[in-house]
Amino acid sequence: MHHPEENPWKITSEKNIYDNPWINLTEYQVINPSGNPGIYGKVHFKGFAIGIIPLDEDMNTYMVGQYRFAPDCYSWEIPEGGGPLNIDPLESAKRELLEEAGLKAEKWTELMRMYLSNSVTDELSIIYLARGLKQFEPEPEDTEKLSLRKVPFAEIYDKVCNGEITDAMTIATVLKVQLMINEGKI
């Protein structure tokens, strides 16, 4: 069965609802794919979501713990943050790894790009594997109260598989890295 890839949505008007330095919310009046009028809300992100999985020579990784405001819960995650759209995402990844984990890496590999919630946002996540690690002091932003743990990668994989880790970027990254390990690529 062939599915056309052109956009079946028709925008008849749009209204800016909310704007801050990080996101913009727009409400669209639309004609939906079935030809009926409706509304659609879109959250536009003004930066990339950046994730880094640092992996040392002993197959340990570093997890960052922090209280996440939006879901109102504590979360253990790979080092993550935002990167401006006009800056090379790799440079943002290097900054985030140093800020959150106090690490610098000699070797960087882009693992994946994915949309985090593509039904309502355009937030693009870019995730890297960092190897050849050197420890420095973390430099967290003043809005962050972080905990840092060095943990065997196998333990994090188990936590992902049993549902203890719920952060989407972390889950996708850990599963990708485990697949690479299984295939002998790491």
Phi and psi restraints in degrees (value plus and minus 20) as a CYANA .aco file:
   2 HIS   PHI    -113.4   -73.4
   2 HIS   PSI     112.2   152.2
   3 HIS   PHI    -136.6   -96.6
   3 HIS   PSI     102.6   142.6
   4 PRO   PHI     -86.2   -46.2
   4 PRO   PSI     124.2   164.2
   5 GLU   PHI    -116.6   -76.6
   5 GLU   PSI     -22.0    18.0
   6 GLU   PHI     -94.3   -54.3
   6 GLU   PSI     137.1   177.1
   7 ASN   PHI     -90.9   -50.9
   7 ASN   PSI      97.7   137.7
   8 PRO   PHI    -105.5   -65.5
   8 PRO   PSI     -24.1    15.9
   9 TRP   PHI    -108.0   -68.0
   9 TRP   PSI     118.1   158.1
  10 LYS   PHI    -137.0   -97.0
  10 LYS   PSI     105.1   145.1
  11 ILE   PHI    -111.2   -71.2
  11 ILE   PSI     105.6   145.6
  12 THR   PHI    -120.1   -80.1
  12 THR   PSI     -47.5    -7.5
  13 SER   PHI    -183.9  -143.9
  13 SER   PSI     144.3   184.3
  14 GLU   PHI    -163.7  -123.7
  14 GLU   PSI     130.1   170.1
  15 LYS   PHI    -158.7  -118.7
  15 LYS   PSI     107.3   147.3
  16 ASN   PHI     -92.9   -52.9
  16 ASN   PSI     102.9   142.9
  17 ILE   PHI    -118.5   -78.5
  17 ILE   PSI     -60.1   -20.1
  18 TYR   PHI    -175.3  -135.3
  18 TYR   PSI     124.7   164.7
  19 ASP   PHI    -169.9  -129.9
  19 ASP   PSI     113.8   153.8
  20 ASN   PHI    -162.3  -122.3
  20 ASN   PSI    -198.0  -158.0
  21 PRO   PHI     -83.3   -43.3
  21 PRO   PSI     -35.1     4.9
  22 TRP   PHI    -129.6   -89.6
  22 TRP   PSI     -55.0   -15.0
  23 ILE   PHI    -158.6  -118.6
  23 ILE   PSI     141.8   181.8
  24 ASN   PHI    -156.8  -116.8
  24 ASN   PSI     116.6   156.6
  25 LEU   PHI    -133.9   -93.9
  25 LEU   PSI     104.5   144.5
  26 THR   PHI    -141.6  -101.6
  26 THR   PSI     116.9   156.9
  27 GLU   PHI    -124.9   -84.9
  27 GLU   PSI     108.4   148.4
  28 TYR   PHI    -129.8   -89.8
  28 TYR   PSI     116.9   156.9
  29 GLN   PHI    -109.7   -69.7
  29 GLN   PSI     109.6   149.6
  30 VAL   PHI    -154.8  -114.8
  30 VAL   PSI     142.8   182.8
  31 ILE   PHI    -127.1   -87.1
  31 ILE   PSI      96.9   136.9
  32 ASN   PHI     -97.0   -57.0
  32 ASN   PSI     153.6   193.6
  33 PRO   PHI     -77.7   -37.7
  33 PRO   PSI     -43.3    -3.3
  34 SER   PHI    -108.6   -68.6
  34 SER   PSI     -18.1    21.9
  35 GLY   PHI      72.9   112.9
  35 GLY   PSI     -15.3    24.7
  36 ASN   PHI    -118.0   -78.0
  36 ASN   PSI     129.0   169.0
  37 PRO   PHI     -90.8   -50.8
  37 PRO   PSI     132.7   172.7
  38 GLY   PHI    -190.4  -150.4
  38 GLY   PSI    -192.7  -152.7
  39 ILE   PHI    -144.2  -104.2
  39 ILE   PSI     135.3   175.3
  40 TYR   PHI    -164.6  -124.6
  40 TYR   PSI     112.1   152.1
  41 GLY   PHI    -124.3   -84.3
  41 GLY   PSI     118.9   158.9
  42 LYS   PHI    -151.5  -111.5
  42 LYS   PSI     109.7   149.7
  43 VAL   PHI    -117.3   -77.3
  43 VAL   PSI      98.2   138.2
  44 HIS   PHI    -117.4   -77.4
  44 HIS   PSI     107.2   147.2
  45 PHE   PHI    -113.9   -73.9
  45 PHE   PSI     115.3   155.3
  46 LYS   PHI    -111.3   -71.3
  46 LYS   PSI      -4.3    35.7
  47 GLY   PHI    -178.7  -138.7
  47 GLY   PSI     149.8   189.8
  48 PHE   PHI    -103.3   -63.3
  48 PHE   PSI     132.1   172.1
  49 ALA   PHI    -110.2   -70.2
  49 ALA   PSI     101.8   141.8
  50 ILE   PHI    -130.7   -90.7
  50 ILE   PSI     112.6   152.6
  51 GLY   PHI    -150.9  -110.9
  51 GLY   PSI     126.4   166.4
  52 ILE   PHI    -155.8  -115.8
  52 ILE   PSI     110.2   150.2
  53 ILE   PHI    -128.7   -88.7
  53 ILE   PSI      85.1   125.1
  54 PRO   PHI     -99.8   -59.8
  54 PRO   PSI     114.3   154.3
  55 LEU   PHI    -153.7  -113.7
  55 LEU   PSI      96.4   136.4
  56 ASP   PHI    -106.2   -66.2
  56 ASP   PSI     159.8   199.8
  57 GLU   PHI     -87.2   -47.2
  57 GLU   PSI     -39.2     0.8
  58 ASP   PHI    -117.6   -77.6
  58 ASP   PSI      -6.5    33.5
  59 MET   PHI      44.3    84.3
  59 MET   PSI      16.4    56.4
  60 ASN   PHI    -118.6   -78.6
  60 ASN   PSI     132.2   172.2
  61 THR   PHI    -148.1  -108.1
  61 THR   PSI     155.7   195.7
  62 TYR   PHI    -141.9  -101.9
  62 TYR   PSI     106.0   146.0
  63 MET   PHI    -131.1   -91.1
  63 MET   PSI     120.8   160.8
  64 VAL   PHI    -128.0   -88.0
  64 VAL   PSI     108.5   148.5
  65 GLY   PHI    -127.5   -87.5
  65 GLY   PSI     115.5   155.5
  66 GLN   PHI    -180.2  -140.2
  66 GLN   PSI     136.7   176.7
  67 TYR   PHI    -102.3   -62.3
  67 TYR   PSI     105.0   145.0
  68 ARG   PHI    -118.4   -78.4
  68 ARG   PSI     102.1   142.1
  69 PHE   PHI     -82.5   -42.5
  69 PHE   PSI     -70.6   -30.6
  70 ALA   PHI     -80.7   -40.7
  70 ALA   PSI     -71.1   -31.1
  71 PRO   PHI    -104.0   -64.0
  71 PRO   PSI     -24.8    15.2
  72 ASP   PHI      39.1    79.1
  72 ASP   PSI      31.9    71.9
  73 CYS   PHI    -175.9  -135.9
  73 CYS   PSI     142.1   182.1
  74 TYR   PHI    -102.7   -62.7
  74 TYR   PSI     120.8   160.8
  75 SER   PHI    -157.2  -117.2
  75 SER   PSI     115.3   155.3
  76 TRP   PHI    -121.6   -81.6
  76 TRP   PSI     108.2   148.2
  77 GLU   PHI    -164.0  -124.0
  77 GLU   PSI     142.6   182.6
  78 ILE   PHI     -85.8   -45.8
  78 ILE   PSI     140.9   180.9
  79 PRO   PHI     -78.1   -38.1
  79 PRO   PSI     108.8   148.8
  80 GLU   PHI    -161.2  -121.2
  80 GLU   PSI     137.4   177.4
  81 GLY   PHI    -198.4  -158.4
  81 GLY   PSI    -188.7  -148.7
  82 GLY   PHI    -125.4   -85.4
  82 GLY   PSI     134.2   174.2
  83 GLY   PHI    -155.7  -115.7
  83 GLY   PSI     107.5   147.5
  84 PRO   PHI     -77.1   -37.1
  84 PRO   PSI     125.4   165.4
  85 LEU   PHI     -84.2   -44.2
  85 LEU   PSI     -45.5    -5.5
  86 ASN   PHI    -113.2   -73.2
  86 ASN   PSI     -10.5    29.5
  87 ILE   PHI    -139.8   -99.8
  87 ILE   PSI     120.7   160.7
  88 ASP   PHI     -71.5   -31.5
  88 ASP   PSI     103.2   143.2
  89 PRO   PHI     -76.1   -36.1
  89 PRO   PSI     -50.4   -10.4
  90 LEU   PHI     -84.1   -44.1
  90 LEU   PSI     -58.4   -18.4
  91 GLU   PHI     -84.1   -44.1
  91 GLU   PSI     -58.9   -18.9
  92 SER   PHI     -85.3   -45.3
  92 SER   PSI     -58.5   -18.5
  93 ALA   PHI     -83.7   -43.7
  93 ALA   PSI     -63.7   -23.7
  94 LYS   PHI     -80.9   -40.9
  94 LYS   PSI     -62.8   -22.8
  95 ARG   PHI     -83.0   -43.0
  95 ARG   PSI     -66.6   -26.6
  96 GLU   PHI     -83.4   -43.4
  96 GLU   PSI     -61.5   -21.5
  97 LEU   PHI     -82.7   -42.7
  97 LEU   PSI     -60.3   -20.3
  98 LEU   PHI     -89.8   -49.8
  98 LEU   PSI     -65.0   -25.0
  99 GLU   PHI     -79.4   -39.4
  99 GLU   PSI     -70.1   -30.1
 100 GLU   PHI    -108.1   -68.1
 100 GLU   PSI     -55.2   -15.2
 101 ALA   PHI    -135.9   -95.9
 101 ALA   PSI     -27.7    12.3
 102 GLY   PHI      47.9    87.9
 102 GLY   PSI       9.5    49.5
 103 LEU   PHI    -136.3   -96.3
 103 LEU   PSI     126.8   166.8
 104 LYS   PHI    -142.0  -102.0
 104 LYS   PSI     126.8   166.8
 105 ALA   PHI    -143.6  -103.6
 105 ALA   PSI     125.9   165.9
 106 GLU   PHI    -105.0   -65.0
 106 GLU   PSI     -51.0   -11.0
 107 LYS   PHI    -145.8  -105.8
 107 LYS   PSI     109.8   149.8
 108 TRP   PHI    -143.1  -103.1
 108 TRP   PSI     114.5   154.5
 109 THR   PHI    -151.8  -111.8
 109 THR   PSI     105.7   145.7
 110 GLU   PHI     -93.3   -53.3
 110 GLU   PSI     104.9   144.9
 111 LEU   PHI    -111.4   -71.4
 111 LEU   PSI     -61.3   -21.3
 112 MET   PHI    -189.6  -149.6
 112 MET   PSI     142.5   182.5
 113 ARG   PHI    -147.1  -107.1
 113 ARG   PSI     116.6   156.6
 114 MET   PHI    -174.0  -134.0
 114 MET   PSI     129.7   169.7
 115 TYR   PHI    -105.9   -65.9
 115 TYR   PSI     113.7   153.7
 116 LEU   PHI    -103.8   -63.8
 116 LEU   PSI     -48.0    -8.0
 117 SER   PHI    -177.2  -137.2
 117 SER   PSI      49.3    89.3
 118 ASN   PHI     -93.1   -53.1
 118 ASN   PSI     -17.7    22.3
 119 SER   PHI    -103.0   -63.0
 119 SER   PSI     -42.2    -2.2
 120 VAL   PHI    -156.0  -116.0
 120 VAL   PSI     -28.4    11.6
 121 THR   PHI    -153.3  -113.3
 121 THR   PSI     143.0   183.0
 122 ASP   PHI    -128.2   -88.2
 122 ASP   PSI       0.9    40.9
 123 GLU   PHI     -87.8   -47.8
 123 GLU   PSI      96.9   136.9
 124 LEU   PHI    -119.1   -79.1
 124 LEU   PSI     107.5   147.5
 125 SER   PHI    -122.6   -82.6
 125 SER   PSI     115.4   155.4
 126 ILE   PHI    -143.5  -103.5
 126 ILE   PSI     103.9   143.9
 127 ILE   PHI    -141.4  -101.4
 127 ILE   PSI     117.2   157.2
 128 TYR   PHI    -141.6  -101.6
 128 TYR   PSI     131.4   171.4
 129 LEU   PHI    -120.2   -80.2
 129 LEU   PSI     108.4   148.4
 130 ALA   PHI    -134.1   -94.1
 130 ALA   PSI     105.2   145.2
 131 ARG   PHI    -146.0  -106.0
 131 ARG   PSI     148.9   188.9
 132 GLY   PHI      45.2    85.2
 132 GLY   PSI      38.2    78.2
 133 LEU   PHI    -104.7   -64.7
 133 LEU   PSI     124.8   164.8
 134 LYS   PHI    -150.8  -110.8
 134 LYS   PSI     113.9   153.9
 135 GLN   PHI    -108.1   -68.1
 135 GLN   PSI     114.2   154.2
 136 PHE   PHI    -152.6  -112.6
 136 PHE   PSI    -191.7  -151.7
 137 GLU   PHI    -104.6   -64.6
 137 GLU   PSI     114.4   154.4
 138 PRO   PHI     -81.5   -41.5
 138 PRO   PSI     132.4   172.4
 139 GLU   PHI    -152.0  -112.0
 139 GLU   PSI      44.2    84.2
 140 PRO   PHI     -84.2   -44.2
 140 PRO   PSI     132.9   172.9
 141 GLU   PHI     -89.3   -49.3
 141 GLU   PSI     140.2   180.2
 142 ASP   PHI     -89.1   -49.1
 142 ASP   PSI     -33.0     7.0
 143 THR   PHI    -109.6   -69.6
 143 THR   PSI     -20.2    19.8
 144 GLU   PHI    -134.1   -94.1
 144 GLU   PSI     111.5   151.5
 145 LYS   PHI    -137.9   -97.9
 145 LYS   PSI      79.5   119.5
 146 LEU   PHI    -131.4   -91.4
 146 LEU   PSI     130.0   170.0
 147 SER   PHI    -133.8   -93.8
 147 SER   PSI     127.7   167.7
 148 LEU   PHI    -148.9  -108.9
 148 LEU   PSI     113.3   153.3
 149 ARG   PHI    -153.0  -113.0
 149 ARG   PSI     115.3   155.3
 150 LYS   PHI    -111.7   -71.7
 150 LYS   PSI     102.8   142.8
 151 VAL   PHI    -157.1  -117.1
 151 VAL   PSI     122.1   162.1
 152 PRO   PHI     -78.6   -38.6
 152 PRO   PSI     115.6   155.6
 153 PHE   PHI     -75.5   -35.5
 153 PHE   PSI     -59.7   -19.7
 154 ALA   PHI     -78.9   -38.9
 154 ALA   PSI     -54.3   -14.3
 155 GLU   PHI     -87.9   -47.9
 155 GLU   PSI     -60.5   -20.5
 156 ILE   PHI     -87.3   -47.3
 156 ILE   PSI     -59.9   -19.9
 157 TYR   PHI     -78.5   -38.5
 157 TYR   PSI     -64.6   -24.6
 158 ASP   PHI     -81.3   -41.3
 158 ASP   PSI     -61.4   -21.4
 159 LYS   PHI     -85.6   -45.6
 159 LYS   PSI     -56.1   -16.1
 160 VAL   PHI     -84.9   -44.9
 160 VAL   PSI     -67.0   -27.0
 161 CYS   PHI     -85.5   -45.5
 161 CYS   PSI     -50.7   -10.7
 162 ASN   PHI    -117.3   -77.3
 162 ASN   PSI     -10.6    29.4
 163 GLY   PHI      63.5   103.5
 163 GLY   PSI     -11.2    28.8
 164 GLU   PHI     -93.7   -53.7
 164 GLU   PSI     -46.9    -6.9
 165 ILE   PHI    -125.5   -85.5
 165 ILE   PSI     107.8   147.8
 166 THR   PHI    -139.5   -99.5
 166 THR   PSI     -21.2    18.8
 167 ASP   PHI     -92.8   -52.8
 167 ASP   PSI     105.1   145.1
 168 ALA   PHI     -79.8   -39.8
 168 ALA   PSI     -65.3   -25.3
 169 MET   PHI     -83.7   -43.7
 169 MET   PSI     -59.5   -19.5
 170 THR   PHI     -85.8   -45.8
 170 THR   PSI     -65.8   -25.8
 171 ILE   PHI     -79.5   -39.5
 171 ILE   PSI     -71.4   -31.4
 172 ALA   PHI     -80.4   -40.4
 172 ALA   PSI     -61.2   -21.2
 173 THR   PHI     -86.9   -46.9
 173 THR   PSI     -66.8   -26.8
 174 VAL   PHI     -82.4   -42.4
 174 VAL   PSI     -62.4   -22.4
 175 LEU   PHI     -85.1   -45.1
 175 LEU   PSI     -59.4   -19.4
 176 LYS   PHI     -83.9   -43.9
 176 LYS   PSI     -65.3   -25.3
 177 VAL   PHI     -84.6   -44.6
 177 VAL   PSI     -60.7   -20.7
 178 GLN   PHI     -82.4   -42.4
 178 GLN   PSI     -60.2   -20.2
 179 LEU   PHI     -81.7   -41.7
 179 LEU   PSI     -62.6   -22.6
 180 MET   PHI     -83.5   -43.5
 180 MET   PSI     -58.7   -18.7
 181 ILE   PHI     -82.9   -42.9
 181 ILE   PSI     -67.3   -27.3
 182 ASN   PHI     -79.7   -39.7
 182 ASN   PSI     -53.6   -13.6
 183 GLU   PHI    -108.1   -68.1
 183 GLU   PSI     -17.4    22.6
 184 GLY   PHI      54.4    94.4
 184 GLY   PSI      -0.9    39.1
 185 LYS   PHI    -108.6   -68.6
 185 LYS   PSI     -31.1     8.9
